[in-house]
Amino acid sequence: MRIRVLLPILGSVLVACGSAASGGVSDLRGRTYLSTSVSENGQQKPLVAGTQIRLTFAADGANVGAYAGCNHMGGPGRIESGRLVVGEMAMTMMGCDGGRNEQDAWLATLLTGRPTIQLSGDELVLARGTTEVRLLDRKVADPDRPLAGTRWVVESLIDRDTASSIPIGARAHLTIGADGKFTGNGGCNEMGGRAVTTGTTIAFSDVFTTRMACEPERTRLEQAVLAVLRDTVTYEVEADRLRVRHPSGKGLDLRADR
């Protein structure tokens, strides 16, 4: 498995403390925006395939965070005279190919260059020189998927501050039903059991699997999945992502199947 260490980000989520055009700070706190278009010199600027600019304003009004497809970045921020003023930014240190590192650098330069910021309803516009980025509130652009009835596919295994990818070619998934039961596959065997949702928690019990033997990597994946799907866990759905965390520090990051 490839291991990625999740380095802490200083002020990992940026937020404004002023007014943004027609919208004040209360309109930005706790909101996330996704890019809908990027232009330079009046022409559309294509982003790296499969990426989108993500801008998150913290609920405490002190920080703003950004993501362009590779590393997470963030730092202290405020709004002055219609401009977003970002202080020194911290960034994770994961190397990416396909131009994503360069895209990170481009976004960091834009954010630290005191771009103008304008909010109109659910649309946010950042501009600096001939560069303009239009973004839409994430809840409008990419609504949360329902927990029940969605097929969730495991993308990462979490162990406190470390995330590991699943073995190449392996696939683990689960579907939680409205009847308080779940079914799925742990990466090797079919599985099922009870999954009772209350607020932001899921109580797993009576978990069972078939007993097919698999190669060691798939067996380890299944063991890791089953170590999370027991007892009562917390969960959070954001757009097409599901985060499940066990009190032990183990967890799963999953994505809605397409």
C-alpha positions in Angstrom: 0.0 0.0 0.0 1.1 3.5 -0.7 1.2 5.6 2.4 0.5 9.3 2.5 1.2 11.2 5.7 -1.3 13.9 6.4 0.8 16.8 7.5 -0.9 19.4 9.7 -1.7 22.7 8.0 -1.2 25.9 9.9 -4.6 27.6 9.8 -5.9 24.9 7.4 -9.1 26.7 6.6 -9.1 30.4 5.6 -12.0 32.8 6.4 -12.7 36.5 5.9 -13.3 39.1 8.4 -14.8 42.0 6.6 -17.4 42.4 3.8 -17.4 40.9 0.4 -19.2 43.1 -2.0 -22.9 42.6 -1.5 -22.3 39.8 1.1 -20.8 40.3 4.5 -18.5 38.0 6.5 -21.5 36.1 7.8 -22.2 35.0 4.2 -18.7 33.4 3.9 -18.1 31.8 7.3 -18.3 28.0 7.1 -18.9 27.9 3.4 -17.0 26.0 0.7 -16.9 27.1 -3.0 -16.0 25.1 -6.1 -14.7 26.6 -9.3 -17.0 26.8 -12.3 -14.7 28.7 -14.7 -11.2 30.1 -14.8 -10.0 32.7 -17.3 -6.8 34.6 -18.1 -6.5 37.4 -20.6 -10.2 37.0 -21.5 -9.7 33.3 -22.5 -10.7 30.2 -20.7 -7.8 28.7 -18.7 -8.1 24.9 -18.7 -7.4 23.2 -15.4 -5.7 19.8 -15.1 -8.1 17.1 -16.1 -10.2 15.9 -13.2 -9.4 18.8 -10.9 -11.4 21.7 -9.6 -10.4 24.7 -7.4 -11.9 24.4 -3.9 -12.0 27.3 -1.5 -13.1 26.9 2.1 -13.9 29.7 4.6 -13.5 28.6 8.2 -16.4 29.0 10.6 -14.3 31.0 13.1 -13.7 33.8 10.7 -9.9 33.5 10.9 -8.6 31.3 8.1 -9.2 30.1 4.5 -8.1 26.9 2.9 -7.7 25.9 -0.8 -7.2 22.9 -2.9 -6.4 22.6 -6.6 -6.0 18.9 -7.0 -2.8 18.0 -5.3 -1.8 19.6 -2.0 -4.0 21.3 0.6 -3.0 24.8 1.5 -4.2 27.4 4.0 -3.4 30.3 6.2 -4.9 33.4 8.0 -7.0 35.7 5.9 -9.2 38.7 6.0 -11.1 41.0 3.6 -9.9 44.6 3.2 -11.6 47.1 0.8 -13.0 44.3 -1.3 -9.8 42.3 -1.5 -8.9 39.0 0.0 -5.7 39.4 2.0 -4.1 36.1 2.8 -1.1 35.8 5.1 1.7 33.2 4.9 0.3 29.9 3.7 1.2 26.4 4.8 0.9 23.5 2.4 1.1 19.7 2.6 4.1 18.3 0.7 2.7 15.5 -1.5 4.3 15.4 -5.0 1.9 15.2 -7.9 2.3 14.7 -11.6 0.4 15.9 -14.7 0.9 19.6 -14.0 -0.9 19.5 -10.6 2.1 20.8 -8.7 2.3 23.8 -11.1 -1.4 24.3 -10.6 -0.9 24.4 -6.9 1.8 27.1 -7.3 -0.5 29.1 -9.6 -3.4 29.1 -7.1 -1.1 30.0 -4.2 0.2 33.0 -6.2 -3.3 34.1 -7.0 -4.5 33.9 -3.4 -1.5 35.7 -1.9 -1.7 38.4 -4.6 -4.6 40.3 -2.9 -7.3 39.4 -5.4 -10.6 41.2 -5.4 -13.4 39.2 -4.0 -17.1 39.6 -4.8 -20.0 37.6 -3.5 -23.4 37.5 -5.2 -25.8 35.0 -3.8 -24.2 31.6 -4.1 -21.5 32.8 -6.6 -18.0 34.0 -5.5 -15.6 35.7 -7.9 -11.9 36.2 -7.4 -9.9 38.4 -9.8 -6.3 39.6 -10.0 -5.0 41.4 -13.1 -6.4 39.5 -16.1 -7.2 36.4 -14.1 -10.7 35.6 -12.9 -12.0 32.6 -11.0 -15.7 32.0 -10.6 -16.9 29.6 -7.9 -20.2 28.3 -6.7 -21.3 27.3 -3.2 -20.5 23.6 -2.8 -23.9 22.8 -1.5 -25.4 24.0 -4.7 -22.7 22.8 -7.1 -22.2 19.4 -5.5 -25.0 18.5 -3.0 -24.5 15.9 -0.3 -25.4 12.4 -1.3 -27.8 10.5 1.0 -26.1 8.2 3.5 -28.8 5.4 3.1 -29.1 3.8 -0.3 -25.8 5.1 -1.7 -23.1 2.5 -2.6 -20.0 3.8 -0.8 -16.6 2.7 -2.1 -13.6 2.7 0.2 -10.8 5.0 -1.1 -8.5 5.3 1.9 -7.8 3.5 5.2 -7.3 5.9 8.1 -5.1 5.3 11.2 -5.3 8.6 13.2 -3.2 11.1 11.1 -2.2 8.7 8.4 -4.1 7.6 5.3 -3.2 4.6 3.1 -4.6 3.7 -0.3 -6.2 0.4 -1.0 -4.3 -2.3 -3.0 -4.4 -1.8 -6.8 -7.3 -3.8 -8.2 -9.0 -4.3 -4.9 -12.5 -2.9 -4.2 -14.3 -2.6 -0.9 -17.8 -1.1 -0.6 -20.9 -0.9 1.6 -24.5 0.2 1.3 -26.5 1.2 4.3 -30.2 0.6 4.0 -33.1 2.5 5.5 -34.1 -0.7 7.3 -31.1 -0.5 9.7 -29.0 -3.1 7.8 -26.0 -2.9 5.6 -24.4 -5.1 2.9 -21.2 -4.9 1.0 -17.8 -6.4 0.3 -14.7 -6.0 2.5 -12.3 -6.4 -0.3 -12.3 -10.2 -0.2 -15.6 -11.5 1.2 -19.2 -10.4 1.1 -20.3 -8.8 4.3 -23.5 -7.5 6.1 -25.0 -6.8 9.4 -26.9 -4.1 11.3 -26.2 -0.4 10.9 -28.4 1.9 12.9 -28.0 5.6 12.3 -28.7 8.2 15.0 -27.7 11.8 14.4 -24.0 11.8 13.3 -23.3 8.2 14.5 -23.8 4.7 13.1 -24.0 1.7 15.4 -22.7 -1.4 13.7 -23.5 -4.9 15.1 -24.0 -8.5 14.1 -21.4 -8.1 11.3 -20.8 -11.3 9.3 -18.8 -12.2 6.2 -18.4 -15.1 3.9 -15.3 -17.2 4.3 -13.5 -17.1 1.0 -9.6 -17.1 1.2 -7.9 -14.3 -0.7 -4.4 -13.1 -1.3 -2.7 -11.4 1.6 -3.2 -7.8 0.5 -6.9 -8.2 0.1 -7.1 -10.0 3.4 -5.4 -7.1 5.1 -7.7 -4.6 3.4 -10.7 -6.6 4.7 -9.3 -6.8 8.2 -8.8 -3.0 8.2 -12.4 -2.4 6.9 -13.9 -4.7 9.5 -11.9 -3.1 12.3 -13.9 0.1 11.6 -17.3 -1.4 11.0 -17.9 -2.4 14.6 -19.3 -0.6 17.7 -20.5 3.0 17.3 -18.7 5.2 14.8 -19.1 8.9 13.8 -19.7 9.8 10.2 -19.9 12.8 8.0 -21.1 13.2 4.4 -19.9 16.0 2.2 -20.9 15.9 -1.4 -19.9 12.5 -2.7 -17.5 11.7 0.2 -18.3 9.7 3.4 -15.9 9.9 6.3 -16.3 7.2 9.0 -14.3 7.3 12.2 -14.0 4.7 15.0 -13.1 5.8 18.6 -9.9 3.8 18.2 -8.6 6.3 15.6 -9.2 3.9 12.8 -11.4 5.1 9.9 -12.5 4.9 6.3 -12.8 7.5 3.6 -15.3 6.5 1.0 -16.7 7.9 -2.2 -20.2 7.5 -3.7 -20.1 5.0 -6.5 -20.8 6.5 -9.9 
